[in-house]
Each structure stands twice: as C-alpha cells, then as structure tokens.
Amino acid sequence: MTDPILIAEGVRKVYRSAGTDVVALKSLDLSVPQGEFLAVMGASGSGKTTLLNCLSGLDEVDAGRVVVDGHSIHELSDAKRTRHRAEVMGFIFQAFNLIPVFTATENVELPLLLTRVPEAEARRRARETLVRVGLGHRLDQRPPELSGGEQQRVAIARALAGRPRLVWADEPTGNLDSEMADAVMDLLGELHAEGLTLILVTHDPGVAARADRLITVKDGQILSDELLGAEDGFEAGAEPVLVR
C-alpha cells in the first residue's frame, strides 16, 4: 500500500452567521494514498467545496487534524502553511482565476515568483509547463484571447509549475462544453497516470467516473466511499452506485 499523502481525522467546520451555527463538516475522516485520483461528489450545499478548502488549508477548521505530506497543516503558522501549500499543492478552479492583462506565461510564472523562484527559472518552468499542457503556441496570448478550454489549461499549467505532489480541482470542467471538458479530463488523466495525486470536486458522474475512487458527501459527512474501475461496471456517464 502507498503511504497516505493526506490524512484527515475528526475534521469539523462550523460557519457562524447572525447567531446561527451551521455545521458544514461533521467529524470527517479521510485518508488519500499518494498517487490516487479521488473524486468528491455531492449536491449543492453538501459540504464538498468546504471539504476541499479545509483539507487543503485554505480555510481554518474548528476541530480535528489534517496532515498533508507529513505536516499537520492547521498547526503551522500562516506563513509556514502558505509556503507548505505553495511547495506541495496546486489548485485548479472552475472560474480559472487568471489575470486578464497577463499573458499565459505570466499567469503561470507569477506564483513561482511569489515563492521566490528566480525570474529566469520561473519563466523557463512556466513555458515548459504550458508546452506540456498543449499550449506551446499560445505562450504570449492573454486570457481574453483564449478559449475556455485553453484558459483552463493555463490554470492547470499554473497548478503544475510549482511541481506539486497533490493537486486540488474544484469543478474544473464546470465552465466548459462537453468537448473541452473531455480534453481537460484527458489531460488530468495523463498527469495522474504519471504519478500525480488528484482530488477533484465535481457534480458530473461522467467526470467522477474517470477517478480511482469516489466519495459522496451529504450534510457535511461522507455518505459513501467506493473504489471505481472497469470491473465495477462504472461507465462514463453512468449514475454512481451509492454504498450505504
């Protein structure tokens, strides 16, 4: 068995507003081996994005422990947690989150510069990674000049340029048509096959079917946790079978 890159134990998250407490995560436990492709599904408001934010350290937790690559991330100072996140993790979001006045290369190299990678090295790695995701001909184009699928590839390159061990993807195909979505998922599948650990939040059963494993979240808890594969009869586009 591969050692876990992520371990969550008893994670609890409460949102407080106008004197009302909303429990978004309820004593959640999860272990993810290095190299796994894990899909997270659930209805809107089920807690799947909160899970991503809390387990990656983007949000604080109210209880529990999260260990990523050997570090209990919520016990780190803000500065150390930010550096650990930059060195170990990459992020891909539905909205791309690209800077429109920057070229594709500049968008990818910016996070590297913020972690003090030398300028020449950051530029080399940015261009190299864009070539890797099929955008060698679009290095100097700005986001408004790119298609949605190309913009998401820039976002993937940005997530990969820091050479992370774990990539979080929150609805990475949500703003794409089916053809572009398939191309993006093909790329993520290739990267996973090369050893990348990928945790992907999605509402699309066809996207989830690409994963090694599927967890379904409801009311801040893991409702089901199942391994996927051809032997399970889990076809792209099929509704997942929930194990209760």
C-alpha positions in Angstrom: 0.0 0.0 0.0 1.2 3.5 -0.8 1.6 5.8 2.2 -1.1 8.4 2.5 -0.3 11.9 1.3 -3.3 13.2 3.1 -4.9 12.1 6.4 -7.9 13.9 7.9 -9.1 13.0 11.4 -12.3 14.3 13.1 -12.4 17.4 11.0 -15.2 19.8 12.0 -16.1 23.1 10.4 -18.8 25.5 11.6 -20.0 28.7 9.9 -21.4 31.3 12.2 -23.8 34.0 11.0 -26.3 36.2 12.8 -26.1 34.0 15.9 -26.8 30.8 14.0 -24.3 27.9 13.7 -24.2 25.9 10.5 -22.1 22.7 10.8 -20.5 22.3 7.3 -18.3 19.3 8.2 -19.1 16.8 10.9 -16.1 14.9 12.4 -14.9 13.9 8.9 -12.2 11.3 8.5 -10.4 10.6 5.2 -7.1 9.1 4.0 -5.7 9.5 0.5 -2.8 7.5 -0.7 0.0 9.1 -2.8 -0.9 8.8 -6.5 -4.6 8.3 -6.1 -7.2 10.1 -8.2 -10.1 10.8 -5.8 -13.4 12.3 -6.9 -15.7 14.1 -4.5 -19.4 14.3 -5.3 -22.5 15.7 -3.6 -25.4 18.0 -4.0 -25.1 21.8 -3.8 -24.5 22.7 -0.1 -23.4 19.2 0.8 -20.0 20.3 2.0 -17.8 19.1 -0.8 -16.1 22.5 -1.5 -15.8 23.1 2.2 -14.0 19.8 2.4 -11.6 20.9 -0.2 -11.0 24.2 1.4 -10.5 22.8 4.9 -8.3 19.8 3.9 -6.1 22.0 1.8 -5.6 24.6 4.5 -7.4 27.4 2.6 -9.9 27.6 5.4 -9.5 27.1 9.1 -11.1 24.1 10.9 -12.9 24.2 14.3 -11.7 20.7 15.3 -9.7 17.8 14.1 -6.4 17.3 12.4 -5.3 17.4 8.7 -1.9 16.0 7.8 -0.6 16.7 4.2 2.8 15.3 3.2 3.7 14.7 6.8 2.8 18.2 8.2 -0.2 18.9 10.4 -1.2 22.0 8.4 -3.5 23.7 10.8 -0.8 23.6 13.5 1.5 25.6 11.2 1.8 29.4 11.3 0.1 31.3 8.5 3.4 31.9 6.8 4.6 28.3 7.1 1.2 27.0 5.9 1.3 29.3 2.9 4.8 28.1 2.0 3.9 24.4 2.5 0.8 24.9 0.3 2.9 26.5 -2.4 5.5 23.8 -2.3 3.3 20.7 -2.0 -0.1 21.6 -3.6 -1.6 23.0 -6.7 -5.1 24.3 -7.2 -7.5 24.4 -10.3 -10.8 26.2 -10.0 -13.9 26.4 -12.1 -13.6 30.1 -12.7 -9.9 29.8 -14.0 -8.9 32.8 -11.8 -6.4 34.1 -14.4 -5.2 37.7 -14.5 -6.7 39.1 -17.8 -3.9 41.6 -18.6 -1.1 39.0 -18.1 0.0 36.6 -20.8 -0.4 32.8 -20.4 3.3 32.7 -19.5 3.0 35.5 -16.9 -0.1 33.9 -15.3 1.9 30.6 -14.8 5.1 32.2 -13.6 3.5 34.6 -11.1 3.0 32.0 -8.3 6.6 30.9 -8.8 7.9 34.4 -8.4 5.8 34.9 -5.2 7.6 31.9 -3.7 11.0 33.5 -4.7 11.9 31.2 -7.6 14.4 33.2 -9.7 12.9 35.1 -12.6 14.7 33.2 -15.3 13.9 29.9 -13.8 10.2 30.9 -13.3 9.9 31.9 -16.9 11.6 28.7 -18.1 9.3 26.5 -16.0 6.2 28.4 -17.0 6.9 28.0 -20.7 7.9 24.4 -20.3 4.7 23.6 -18.4 2.5 25.4 -20.9 4.1 23.3 -23.7 3.4 20.2 -21.6 -0.4 21.0 -21.5 -0.5 21.7 -25.2 -0.2 25.5 -25.2 3.2 26.0 -26.7 1.7 28.0 -29.5 -0.2 30.3 -27.0 2.5 31.4 -24.7 2.1 35.1 -25.2 -1.7 35.2 -25.5 -3.8 36.8 -22.8 -6.9 35.1 -21.3 -9.5 37.1 -23.3 -7.7 35.8 -26.5 -8.0 32.1 -25.4 -11.0 29.7 -25.5 -12.4 28.4 -22.2 -10.6 25.1 -22.6 -7.3 26.9 -23.3 -7.8 29.1 -20.2 -8.4 26.0 -18.1 -5.2 24.5 -19.5 -3.3 27.7 -18.4 -4.8 27.2 -15.0 -3.7 23.6 -14.9 -0.2 24.7 -16.0 -0.2 27.2 -13.2 -1.1 24.5 -10.7 1.7 22.2 -12.1 4.5 24.7 -12.5 5.4 24.5 -8.8 5.9 20.8 -9.1 3.2 19.8 -6.5 2.7 16.4 -5.1 -1.1 17.0 -4.7 -3.5 18.9 -6.9 -7.0 20.0 -5.8 -9.5 20.7 -8.6 -12.9 22.3 -7.8 -15.3 21.7 -10.7 -12.5 22.1 -13.3 -14.9 21.4 -16.2 -17.9 23.3 -14.9 -17.5 26.3 -17.3 -16.6 24.1 -20.3 -18.6 22.5 -23.1 -18.5 18.7 -23.3 -15.7 18.6 -25.9 -13.5 20.9 -24.0 -14.4 19.2 -20.7 -13.3 15.8 -22.2 -10.0 17.3 -23.4 -9.3 18.7 -19.9 -10.1 15.4 -18.2 -7.9 13.6 -20.7 -5.0 15.9 -19.7 -5.7 15.4 -16.0 -5.8 11.6 -16.6 -2.4 11.7 -18.2 -1.0 13.7 -15.3 -2.4 11.3 -12.8 -1.0 8.3 -14.8 2.4 9.9 -14.4 2.0 9.8 -10.6 0.2 13.0 -9.6 -2.2 12.8 -6.7 -5.5 14.4 -7.7 -8.5 15.3 -5.6 -11.4 16.6 -7.7 -14.7 18.0 -6.7 -17.5 17.6 -9.3 -21.2 17.3 -9.8 -20.8 15.3 -13.0 -20.9 11.5 -12.8 -19.1 11.2 -16.1 -16.2 13.2 -14.7 -16.2 11.2 -11.5 -16.1 8.0 -13.5 -12.5 8.9 -14.5 -11.3 8.6 -10.9 -9.8 5.6 -9.0 -12.1 6.3 -6.1 -15.3 8.2 -5.4 -16.6 9.6 -2.1 -20.1 11.1 -1.9 -20.7 13.9 0.7 -24.0 14.8 2.2 -24.7 17.2 5.1 -21.0 17.5 5.9 -20.4 13.8 6.2 -19.1 11.1 3.9 -22.1 9.1 2.8 -20.2 6.6 0.7 -16.6 5.7 -0.2 -16.0 3.3 -3.2 -13.3 2.2 -5.5 -14.0 2.6 -9.2 -12.8 0.6 -12.2 -13.9 -1.2 -15.3 -14.5 -4.4 -13.2 -17.1 -2.5 -11.3 -19.1 -1.7 -14.4 -18.8 2.0 -13.8 -19.2 3.5 -17.2 -18.7 7.2 -18.1 -22.0 9.0 -17.8 -23.5 6.3 -15.6 -25.0 7.3 -12.3 -22.7 6.2 -9.4 -24.0 3.5 -7.2 -24.0 4.7 -3.6 -22.9 2.3 -0.9 -24.9 3.0 2.2 
